[in-house]
């Protein structure tokens, strides 16, 4: 039962306090004012949350790593880094996300919706980050600067590629041109082998060790294959 009804829009509430808070949406009343900056709020709880901006209070502490947070939403999101929980599931595919905003951005891939339009040329994008990057074409902004030579770039990925020219880093190696690693080398003659068993068989030849003995005659062999071939003669 919701006996408390708004005379403006007809919305009903279980308690009088709910109706009282709701009426402030119509009247614009904000009775709770911040003494630091003057910003006003409809509820005292919203004022308390806002005041953390001024006090620096970080009331939410992670029991696993000790990190602290001002906002409960940031704290809850951080906890999912430890638990791996992804409570926001896409109804169109099996993908799941840690927060609702990531799910919202992902759903644009199914709907094809591009709600963020460039005010200069009208080109539309699914995400605000893509729109911001595009707008640098018009503004000429290049916010990513190389700390070594000062050259600037529109994208952080371009800066990362450029910085390799200073460090001589070559992270991408062609597997076809890379010589095969042959770690098993005979200390006596230098011959190399792909595996340790091949090297062990070879070393019997240097040691004059003939561990494979024929059960029919006294003949011995360096390798098992030699013994098996010999046994066919019997």
Number of C-alpha atoms within 10 A of each C-alpha: 7 10 11 17 16 15 10 8 9 9 12 17 17 12 13 14 11 13 18 14 14 16 17 15 11 11 8 10 13 15 13 17 15 16 9 9 9 9 13 17 19 19 14 15 10 12 17 13 13 17 16 14 11 10 9 10 14 15 12 17 14 14 9 8 9 9 12 16 18 17 15 14 11 12 18 15 14 17 16 15 11 11 8 11 14 15 13 16 15 15 10 9 9 7 12 17 18 19 17 14 11 12 18 15 14 17 17 15 11 10 10 10 14 15 12 17 15 16 10 8 9 9 13 17 19 20 17 16 10 12 17 13 13 16 17 14 11 10 8 10 13 15 12 17 15 15 9 8 9 9 13 17 18 18 14 14 10 12 16 13 10 15 16 12 10 10 8 8 10 8 6 6 8 6 8 7 7 8 7 9 8 10 11 17 15 16 10 8 9 9 11 16 17 13 12 14 11 12 17 13 14 17 17 15 13 11 9 10 14 14 13 16 15 15 10 8 9 7 12 17 19 19 17 15 10 12 18 13 9 14 12 7 6 7
